[in-house]
């Protein structure tokens, strides 16, 4: 079942990237814009994976009002991308600490 879910999420990601451009690039840009807009309220900049996490939260709020399969699929997609991006951030931070 996980394999089918991964295939479905990858298919959706590819389709959305054709419509909206690179997912990663968009999350990076949104993080930068949100960081600027919220700069007086933040101790540090928003990271791209946190944008994905906030999008998941917005989908959960939407799902609490009405059932729509697409809302859950979107939330799953954002959560998977958050995981991938967060893992990469951790790897990058680890590499920076190496001598």
C-alpha positions in Angstrom: 0.0 0.0 0.0 2.8 2.4 0.8 4.3 1.8 -2.7 1.0 2.7 -4.3 0.7 5.8 -2.1 4.3 6.9 -3.0 3.5 6.4 -6.7 0.3 8.4 -6.4 2.0 11.2 -4.5 4.9 11.4 -7.0 2.4 11.5 -9.9 0.5 14.4 -8.2 3.8 16.2 -7.5 4.8 15.9 -11.2 1.4 17.2 -12.4 1.5 20.1 -10.0 5.0 21.0 -11.0 3.9 21.3 -14.6 1.2 23.7 -13.5 3.1 25.7 -10.8 6.8 25.1 -11.3 9.3 23.5 -9.0 7.8 22.5 -5.7 11.1 23.0 -3.8 11.7 26.4 -5.4 8.2 27.5 -4.6 8.6 26.4 -0.9 11.9 28.3 -0.7 10.4 31.5 -2.1 7.3 31.2 0.1 9.5 30.7 3.2 11.5 33.9 2.2 8.4 36.0 1.7 6.8 34.8 4.9 10.0 35.5 6.8 10.0 39.0 5.5 6.3 39.6 6.2 6.6 38.1 9.7 10.1 39.4 10.5 9.0 41.5 13.5 7.4 38.4 15.1 10.1 35.8 14.3 13.3 34.9 16.1 14.6 33.2 12.9 13.6 32.7 9.3 11.0 30.2 8.3 12.4 27.1 6.6 11.0 25.6 3.4 9.9 22.4 5.2 8.0 24.5 7.7 6.0 26.0 4.8 5.0 22.4 3.9 4.1 21.8 7.6 1.9 24.9 7.7 0.2 23.9 4.4 -0.5 20.5 6.0 -2.1 22.3 8.9 -4.2 24.4 6.6 -5.4 21.2 4.8 -6.3 19.7 8.2 -8.4 22.7 9.1 -10.1 22.5 5.8 -10.8 18.8 6.2 -12.3 19.4 9.7 -15.1 21.3 7.9 -15.9 19.2 4.9 -14.8 15.9 3.5 -13.0 16.1 0.2 -10.6 13.3 -0.9 -8.4 15.9 -2.6 -7.8 17.7 0.7 -6.3 14.6 2.3 -4.2 13.8 -0.8 -2.8 17.3 -0.7 -2.1 17.0 3.0 -0.2 13.7 2.4 1.8 15.3 -0.4 2.8 18.3 1.6 3.7 16.1 4.6 5.9 13.8 2.4 7.6 16.8 0.9 8.1 18.3 4.4 9.8 15.1 5.5 12.1 15.0 2.4 13.1 18.7 2.8 13.6 18.4 6.6 15.8 15.4 6.2 17.9 17.3 3.6 18.2 20.3 5.9 19.4 18.0 8.7 22.0 16.4 6.4 23.2 19.9 5.3 23.5 21.1 8.9 25.4 18.0 9.8 27.8 18.5 6.9 28.4 22.1 8.0 29.5 20.9 11.5 32.1 18.5 10.1 35.7 19.6 10.3 
